[in-house]
């Protein structure tokens, strides 16, 4: 493949996405703070970068998928990153961050002649392996067209364009995550109530979330409901959910949008996190 590509971040989602990219025939430089996570990719042909800037080629594409706003900003502001990307370069940012963070970083890229494209990912590691990721995307049109083949190679089944204002894609991601977190907590509470009343929680979800049901046929309800019903895995204490709920509430508060349910979820998540 002709594109010069860098890939930064090999967490639970980043690693299978990078693997998909490599399997699709793309060569790239890869950087991860814990270098040992990169070795399986290096053994298959990827090139190991010692610093974030070493994964960047002038005028090329660099993809990042890191934990949070602070981690993303530390990459962008690291020594030489923006200067090396330079005119014609594209930063494909796939992390779940605040819209204001995306806007601020997009402005910094523009000052150096490069483009920032927001493309946060819906789906976990299993969805990445199965190439079933759903991705909202926003940013300059030509840059979006250029990165689309990479997103498809990484496992993007559905790619949805939300225009050129980069923050729009991050808002879609926060909205979706908030609705998923809410559904998880609802299911956990409801199924415990059913079980304590002598009703088989698995039978409940088999009915409510059956694909032909007019009630809750969504994969979110089917997949999480099955997990709750069969193993009763708690939906509380999830650090990812807590992080994303905080981002949702912050974004809502900036436009004075009421968040009574988000506030309740934050209380539940914070309490569970504190209990370990």
ABEGO torsion letter per residue (X at the ends): XABBBBBBEBBAAAAAAAAAAAAAGBBBBBBBABAAAAAAAAAAGBBBBABAAAABBBGBBBBBBBABAAAAAAAAABBGAAAAAEBGBBBBBABBBBAAAAAAAAAAAAAAGBBBBBBBBBEBAAAAAAGABBBBBBEBAAAAAAAAAAAAAAGBABBBBAEABAAAAAAAAAAAAAAAAAAAAAAAAAAAAAAAAGBBAAAAAAAAABAABAABABAAAAAAAAAAAAAGBBABGBAAAAAAAAAAAAAAAAAGBBBAAAAAAAAAAAAAAAAX
